[in-house]
Amino acid sequence: MRPGHVVRPYGLVGVGQSRIRKEINGSSVRDSSHALQGAAGARVHLGNSGKAAVRAEVAFLTNNAFGERSTYHTLQSGMSWRF
């Protein structure tokens, strides 16, 4: 952390492949597609030392398996300490 910077925003982007398997009436069906993941968040440093921080993040993951677009959203929070 740089002195004087209390809030640290960040963004994440990922591209990959999604492999999905479904069980339907005892039969296994598989498919794969490209996947896209993204997130944005901020870390807020606590106190003057900057060793403790809390963070909040919103993320999504989307793919197009089985000819159907699926998108998942998450909201996360956490806390960290630097030793």
Backbone bond lengths (Angstrom), bond angles and torsions (degrees), N, CA, C in turn:
res aa  C-N    CA-C-N  psi(-1)  N-CA   C-N-CA  omega(-1)  CA-C   N-CA-C  phi
1 M - - - 1.444 - - 1.518 110.03 -
2 R 1.298 116.23 138.83 1.459 121.00 176.50 1.521 109.91 -88.61
3 P 1.320 118.17 138.88 1.464 120.43 179.82 1.527 111.14 -55.28
4 G 1.331 116.23 138.16 1.452 120.92 178.38 1.517 114.25 88.83
5 H 1.326 117.95 -8.55 1.467 121.54 179.18 1.524 109.37 -104.80
6 V 1.307 116.81 105.37 1.455 121.97 -176.82 1.524 110.87 -89.89
7 V 1.342 117.99 -41.71 1.463 122.67 -178.60 1.526 109.55 -104.24
8 R 1.316 116.51 130.84 1.463 121.66 -179.09 1.525 109.67 -123.32
9 P 1.341 120.16 98.00 1.461 121.36 177.95 1.528 110.70 -75.84
10 Y 1.333 116.88 155.53 1.463 120.60 177.19 1.522 110.20 -152.11
11 G 1.314 115.61 161.11 1.456 122.67 176.74 1.518 109.95 -137.85
12 L 1.315 116.75 151.04 1.458 122.94 -179.81 1.527 108.88 -134.28
13 V 1.334 116.77 142.57 1.457 122.21 175.70 1.516 108.12 -138.56
14 G 1.327 116.41 137.16 1.460 120.44 177.53 1.519 110.70 -140.90
15 V 1.324 116.08 142.21 1.456 123.14 176.52 1.513 106.98 -126.31
16 G 1.322 117.21 135.84 1.454 119.76 -179.22 1.507 111.80 -163.86
17 Q 1.318 115.36 -155.81 1.454 121.27 179.65 1.517 109.64 -124.67
18 S 1.300 115.61 138.37 1.448 122.64 179.18 1.527 108.28 -108.27
19 R 1.336 117.02 130.35 1.470 122.06 175.36 1.519 108.03 -117.21
20 I 1.323 116.02 124.86 1.460 120.83 -174.92 1.525 109.53 -126.49
21 R 1.323 115.41 139.48 1.463 121.79 176.08 1.523 108.68 -125.71
22 K 1.328 116.58 131.03 1.466 121.56 178.28 1.517 109.11 -119.47
23 E 1.324 115.16 141.28 1.469 122.24 173.35 1.525 107.40 -99.92
24 I 1.346 116.83 118.74 1.455 121.69 -179.95 1.523 108.43 -128.59
25 N 1.323 117.21 115.16 1.471 122.79 178.68 1.525 112.16 50.98
26 G 1.320 116.95 41.91 1.455 121.48 178.08 1.515 114.71 83.16
27 S 1.335 118.60 -4.50 1.465 122.33 177.89 1.525 109.62 -103.22
28 S 1.305 116.49 145.92 1.457 121.91 179.31 1.529 109.49 -103.06
29 V 1.322 116.30 127.81 1.458 122.60 178.80 1.524 107.75 -120.27
30 R 1.333 116.65 135.67 1.469 121.06 -179.41 1.519 111.01 -123.51
31 D 1.330 115.49 152.22 1.457 121.93 175.33 1.523 107.99 -154.47
32 S 1.313 116.05 161.15 1.463 120.36 175.34 1.525 108.51 -141.53
33 S 1.305 116.02 154.66 1.460 121.53 178.50 1.517 109.17 -156.76
34 H 1.308 115.40 169.26 1.458 119.78 173.85 1.526 108.66 -70.93
35 A 1.312 116.37 149.03 1.459 121.53 179.35 1.527 109.18 -128.54
36 L 1.301 115.74 148.72 1.458 122.54 178.12 1.516 108.04 -129.27
37 Q 1.322 116.01 133.19 1.456 121.27 179.23 1.519 108.69 -130.14
38 G 1.319 116.27 141.37 1.457 120.92 177.81 1.522 110.14 -146.84
39 A 1.308 115.69 155.19 1.466 120.53 179.16 1.526 109.02 -154.29
40 A 1.316 114.61 153.44 1.462 121.53 173.75 1.524 107.16 -143.03
41 G 1.318 114.69 143.82 1.448 118.61 -178.79 1.506 111.90 -163.63
42 A 1.310 114.50 -175.14 1.462 120.50 177.99 1.522 108.72 -148.72
43 R 1.310 114.15 143.75 1.462 121.44 175.15 1.525 106.94 -112.14
44 V 1.327 116.17 131.20 1.468 121.79 -179.94 1.518 107.73 -112.85
45 H 1.331 116.45 119.28 1.462 121.45 -179.14 1.520 110.01 -83.02
46 L 1.318 115.33 139.26 1.460 122.36 -177.53 1.523 110.70 -106.36
47 G 1.308 117.49 139.50 1.467 121.47 176.30 1.513 113.16 75.70
48 N 1.322 115.47 176.55 1.468 121.49 -177.61 1.517 113.39 -79.39
49 S 1.331 118.06 -26.66 1.461 120.31 -176.36 1.527 112.23 -76.18
50 G 1.319 118.24 -24.79 1.462 121.35 -179.91 1.509 113.51 74.42
51 K 1.336 117.94 11.88 1.468 120.82 -177.68 1.520 113.05 -81.76
52 A 1.312 118.19 -23.64 1.466 121.86 179.58 1.524 108.51 -110.97
53 A 1.334 115.17 144.67 1.462 120.28 179.62 1.528 109.99 -151.89
54 V 1.328 115.76 152.80 1.458 122.20 170.67 1.524 106.74 -116.18
55 R 1.337 115.76 152.79 1.452 118.58 -179.58 1.522 110.39 -139.04
56 A 1.334 115.09 155.59 1.458 122.87 173.57 1.522 107.02 -135.74
57 E 1.340 115.79 141.96 1.459 120.18 -175.48 1.523 109.66 -146.39
58 V 1.311 117.12 139.56 1.459 123.43 171.92 1.530 106.65 -117.73
59 A 1.347 116.54 135.09 1.461 120.79 -175.18 1.526 110.45 -138.83
60 F 1.352 114.96 160.87 1.459 120.17 174.34 1.525 108.78 -141.02
61 L 1.320 115.54 154.65 1.461 123.79 174.28 1.517 106.19 -137.22
62 T 1.335 117.64 128.71 1.453 121.12 -179.25 1.521 110.61 -132.63
63 N 1.336 117.02 144.06 1.463 122.47 175.01 1.521 108.86 -148.70
64 N 1.335 116.12 172.24 1.460 120.84 -176.39 1.526 109.80 -129.12
65 A 1.317 118.42 52.82 1.462 122.40 -178.84 1.530 110.44 -81.08
66 F 1.312 116.16 150.06 1.464 123.48 179.22 1.530 112.02 56.50
67 G 1.346 116.93 28.78 1.459 121.03 178.62 1.514 114.02 69.53
68 E 1.302 117.67 16.11 1.465 122.66 -177.44 1.522 109.78 -131.92
69 R 1.321 116.66 126.20 1.465 120.01 -179.87 1.526 109.77 -77.72
70 S 1.325 115.24 129.72 1.465 121.99 176.67 1.513 108.48 -121.35
71 T 1.319 116.77 133.28 1.460 122.02 177.96 1.521 108.78 -129.87
72 Y 1.317 115.74 132.77 1.458 122.56 -179.39 1.522 108.62 -119.76
73 H 1.320 117.30 134.77 1.461 122.86 179.12 1.524 109.65 -116.21
74 T 1.319 116.41 142.51 1.461 120.92 175.50 1.525 110.02 -134.28
75 L 1.310 115.09 150.55 1.456 123.14 173.64 1.523 106.13 -125.66
76 Q 1.318 116.38 123.42 1.459 121.05 -175.83 1.522 110.45 -126.83
77 S 1.313 114.59 155.19 1.468 120.41 172.83 1.523 107.66 -142.61
78 G 1.303 115.65 158.87 1.460 118.90 -179.16 1.513 111.70 -166.30
79 M 1.311 114.65 178.32 1.454 122.14 -179.65 1.515 108.39 -138.44
80 S 1.320 118.05 145.23 1.476 120.96 179.06 1.524 110.61 -139.23
81 W 1.324 113.92 154.21 1.468 122.41 176.60 1.507 108.61 -132.10
82 R 1.296 117.30 136.45 1.470 122.55 173.04 1.509 108.16 -100.57
83 F 1.325 115.60 134.67 1.476 120.37 179.30 1.503 111.17 -94.16
